Amino acid sequence: MLNETLPVHSLWWRTRAKDKGELLYAVIGDSAAQGIGASSPHRGYVGILTDHIRLSTGRSVRVVNLSVSGATVELAVRDQLPKFITLTPDIVTVAIGANDIALWDAAVFEAGIRQIFQALPQHALVADLPCFHLPRNERMVAVANRILRQVAADHRLTVVPMHATTKRLGLRSVATHVAGDLFHPNNRGYRAWAEAFLPALDSHLERGIRPADLPSPTPGAAQSFSAGTPQRSGVSGPS
């Protein structure tokens, strides 16, 4: 039963938040960010992206995964945002809203998305909602994603094309990329989620994070590697 993995995954991520790291990666999300449905927490998309950041930069990574299983946008504002605003992360990913479809309220969704996106640094990567494949759900997802993209544009945030990525997998992906509860991704599904993030993540790492084996810039060099983000070396948030 996947419900039995909820406390296991939650404890695993809380423990990781105590690790030290040269880079700080902060996560806002729901059970998908916890990796529910994967064979282990680190095989969810957050774990895959963390490994990618480490390998790409040659730096250690501390992950503060604020996600909560079952979170809606409204609950993320209440429970995750107050903790997020105390951090100064180098990397931010946000994937929230899938749980809002069950009790869809466009006004509540938009109000919450606006609060979250307003608090994000400009280098944050925000995913739109994944494809649900079922026509009734997809109609609501389409509205949610229009709202999300418009608010992201208002704040000049990069939108990760999670819906397009998961839609391309097709309806048969329910048998190949979805866990036994027919809702959460499995290991293959989370690999696809991570691949949706990778182009935008790599762009941010190239522009905003200096690999460990490169020399420091000379005095007077440009002080920005990403739009609106000062140059950083070492830990940008609490360790």
C-alpha positions in Angstrom: 0.0 0.0 0.0 1.4 3.4 -1.0 -0.1 5.0 2.1 2.4 3.1 4.2 5.2 4.8 2.4 4.0 8.3 3.2 5.8 8.6 6.6 8.9 6.8 5.3 9.4 9.2 2.4 8.6 12.2 4.7 11.2 11.2 7.2 13.7 10.5 4.5 13.4 14.1 3.2 13.4 15.7 6.6 16.7 13.9 7.3 18.2 15.1 4.0 17.3 18.7 5.0 19.9 18.4 7.8 22.7 17.6 5.4 25.2 20.3 4.6 25.7 21.4 1.0 27.4 24.0 -1.0 24.2 24.5 -3.0 20.7 24.8 -1.6 17.8 23.2 -3.5 14.3 24.1 -2.2 11.2 22.2 -3.3 7.5 23.2 -3.0 5.0 20.4 -4.0 2.8 17.5 -3.0 3.2 13.7 -2.9 5.0 13.7 -6.3 7.8 15.8 -4.8 7.9 13.3 -2.0 8.4 10.5 -4.6 5.4 8.5 -3.6 5.0 5.7 -6.0 8.7 5.3 -6.6 10.6 2.3 -5.2 12.5 4.7 -2.8 12.4 8.4 -2.1 15.5 9.3 -4.1 14.0 7.7 -7.2 11.3 10.4 -7.4 11.9 13.4 -9.6 13.4 15.5 -6.8 16.0 12.9 -6.1 16.8 12.5 -9.8 17.2 16.3 -10.2 19.4 16.4 -7.1 21.8 13.8 -8.5 21.9 15.8 -11.8 22.7 19.1 -10.0 25.5 17.4 -8.1 27.0 15.8 -11.2 26.6 18.9 -13.3 28.2 21.3 -10.9 30.6 19.1 -8.9 29.1 20.5 -5.7 27.4 19.0 -2.8 23.6 19.7 -2.6 21.4 20.3 0.5 17.8 19.6 -0.3 15.0 21.3 1.7 12.0 19.4 0.4 9.0 21.3 1.9 6.4 19.2 0.0 3.5 17.5 1.8 1.6 14.6 0.5 -2.0 15.6 -0.3 -1.1 19.3 -0.5 -3.3 21.6 -2.6 -2.2 25.0 -3.7 -4.1 26.5 -0.8 -2.4 24.2 1.7 1.0 24.9 0.2 0.5 28.6 0.9 -0.4 27.8 4.5 2.2 25.1 5.3 5.1 25.4 2.9 5.4 29.1 1.9 6.2 30.4 5.4 9.1 28.0 5.6 10.2 28.8 2.0 10.5 32.5 2.5 13.1 32.0 5.2 15.5 30.3 2.7 17.8 31.7 0.0 18.0 28.8 -2.4 20.2 28.4 -5.4 17.7 26.1 -7.1 13.9 26.1 -6.7 11.3 23.7 -8.2 7.6 24.0 -7.8 5.1 21.4 -8.9 1.7 21.8 -7.2 -1.9 21.8 -8.1 -2.8 18.2 -9.2 -4.7 17.7 -6.0 -6.8 20.8 -6.7 -8.5 19.0 -9.6 -10.5 16.7 -7.3 -12.4 19.7 -5.7 -11.8 22.2 -8.5 -12.2 25.9 -7.7 -10.5 28.2 -10.2 -10.7 31.2 -7.9 -9.0 29.5 -5.0 -6.4 27.9 -7.3 -5.5 31.3 -8.9 -5.3 33.1 -5.5 -3.0 30.5 -4.2 -0.8 30.3 -7.3 -0.4 34.1 -7.2 0.7 34.0 -3.5 3.3 31.3 -4.2 4.7 32.7 -7.4 5.0 36.2 -5.9 7.3 34.7 -3.3 9.6 32.9 -5.7 12.9 34.1 -6.9 13.1 34.7 -10.7 15.2 31.6 -11.3 12.5 29.3 -9.8 11.2 26.6 -12.2 7.5 26.0 -12.0 5.8 23.0 -13.6 2.4 23.1 -15.1 0.0 20.3 -14.2 0.6 16.8 -15.7 -1.8 15.2 -18.2 -4.6 13.3 -16.5 -5.7 11.7 -19.8 -9.4 11.5 -18.8 -11.4 14.2 -20.7 -13.3 15.5 -17.7 -10.2 16.0 -15.7 -8.3 17.4 -18.7 -10.8 20.2 -19.1 -10.1 21.4 -15.6 -6.3 20.9 -16.0 -6.5 23.1 -19.1 -8.0 25.9 -17.1 -5.5 25.4 -14.3 -2.6 25.5 -16.7 -3.8 28.7 -18.4 -4.0 30.4 -15.0 -0.6 29.0 -14.0 1.2 30.1 -17.2 -0.3 33.6 -17.0 0.7 34.1 -13.4 4.2 32.8 -14.2 4.4 35.2 -17.1 3.4 38.1 -14.8 6.4 37.2 -12.6 8.7 36.2 -15.4 9.1 32.6 -14.1 10.1 29.7 -16.3 7.3 27.1 -16.8 8.3 23.5 -17.1 6.1 21.7 -19.7 5.0 18.8 -17.5 1.6 18.5 -19.2 3.1 18.2 -22.7 5.8 15.8 -21.5 3.3 13.4 -19.8 0.7 13.8 -22.6 3.3 12.6 -25.1 3.6 9.3 -23.2 0.0 8.5 -24.1 -2.8 6.7 -22.3 -0.8 3.5 -22.4 1.6 5.1 -19.9 -0.9 4.3 -17.2 0.3 0.7 -17.5 4.0 1.6 -17.8 4.7 4.8 -16.0 2.1 4.8 -13.1 2.3 3.1 -9.7 -0.2 0.6 -8.5 -2.7 3.2 -7.2 -3.1 4.4 -10.8 -2.4 8.0 -9.8 1.3 8.5 -8.7 4.2 8.0 -11.1 6.4 4.9 -10.7 10.2 5.0 -11.2 9.8 5.3 -15.0 7.1 8.0 -14.6 9.4 10.1 -12.3 12.2 9.8 -14.8 9.9 11.4 -17.3 9.0 14.1 -14.8 12.7 14.8 -14.2 13.3 15.0 -18.0 10.6 17.7 -18.2 12.6 19.8 -15.8 16.1 19.1 -17.2 16.3 21.6 -20.1 15.3 24.6 -17.9 17.4 23.3 -15.0 20.5 22.9 -17.2 19.9 26.4 -18.5 19.8 27.8 -15.0 22.9 25.8 -13.9 24.8 27.1 -16.9 23.9 30.7 -16.3 23.5 30.8 -12.6 25.8 28.2 -11.0 29.5 28.2 -11.5 30.9 24.6 -11.7 33.3 23.7 -8.9 36.2 23.1 -11.3 36.1 26.5 -12.9 38.2 29.4 -11.6 36.5 32.3 -9.8 35.9 35.4 -12.0 38.5 38.1 -12.0 37.7 41.4 -10.2 35.5 43.6 -12.2 33.9 40.7 -14.1 30.1 40.5 -14.6 28.4 40.1 -11.3 25.4 38.2 -12.6 25.1 34.7 -14.1 21.3 34.6 -14.2 18.7 37.3 -14.6 18.4 39.3 -11.4 20.5 36.8 -9.4 23.8 38.0 -7.9 26.9 35.8 -8.3 27.2 33.2 -5.6 30.0 30.9 -4.4 29.4 28.4 -1.7 26.3 28.1 0.4 23.5 30.5 -0.4 21.2 29.3 2.3 21.3 27.9 5.8 23.5 24.9 6.3 
